[in-house]
Amino acid sequence: MVKNQNKQPVFSIFLLIQKLIKHTESVMHKKLYMGVFDSMLVKYGAVMVGYAVLGLPVFGPGSA
């Protein structure tokens, strides 16, 4: 009776699942960093655009 015959497919499936989990973690980390960067950019970018829009009539050219 051969017992070692079924270990190769199980091991290859295990390696594929490990690669899939590693790739999923990588994608999720990149999504987290991009989400943080995007939210900071939107929040502070919108504030700067708002200041510029409201400040141009007061401090812009031809306001004096």
Backbone hydrogen bonds, N-H to C=O, Kabsch-Sander energy under -0.5 kcal/mol:
donor,donor_aa,acceptor,acceptor_aa,energy
3,K,1,M,-0.6
6,N,3,K,-0.6
7,K,4,N,-0.6
10,V,6,N,-1.1
11,F,7,K,-2.5
12,S,8,Q,-2.4
13,I,9,P,-2.3
14,F,10,V,-2.2
15,L,11,F,-2.3
16,L,12,S,-2.2
17,I,13,I,-2.4
18,Q,14,F,-2.2
19,K,15,L,-2.3
20,L,16,L,-2.3
21,I,17,I,-2.5
22,K,18,Q,-2.4
23,H,19,K,-2.4
24,T,20,L,-2.4
25,E,21,I,-2.5
26,S,22,K,-2.1
27,V,23,H,-2.5
28,M,24,T,-2.4
29,H,25,E,-2.4
30,K,26,S,-2.3
31,K,27,V,-2.3
32,L,28,M,-2.1
33,Y,29,H,-2.5
34,M,30,K,-2.5
35,G,31,K,-2.2
36,V,32,L,-2.4
37,F,33,Y,-2.5
38,D,34,M,-2.7
39,S,35,G,-2.5
40,M,36,V,-2.3
41,L,37,F,-2.6
42,V,38,D,-2.7
43,K,39,S,-2.6
44,Y,40,M,-2.6
45,G,41,L,-2.0
46,A,42,V,-2.0
47,V,43,K,-1.5
48,M,44,Y,-2.1
49,V,45,G,-2.3
50,G,46,A,-2.3
51,Y,47,V,-2.5
52,A,48,M,-2.2
53,V,49,V,-2.6
54,L,50,G,-2.5
55,G,51,Y,-2.3
56,L,52,A,-1.8
59,F,55,G,-3.5
60,G,56,L,-2.2
63,S,60,G,-1.3
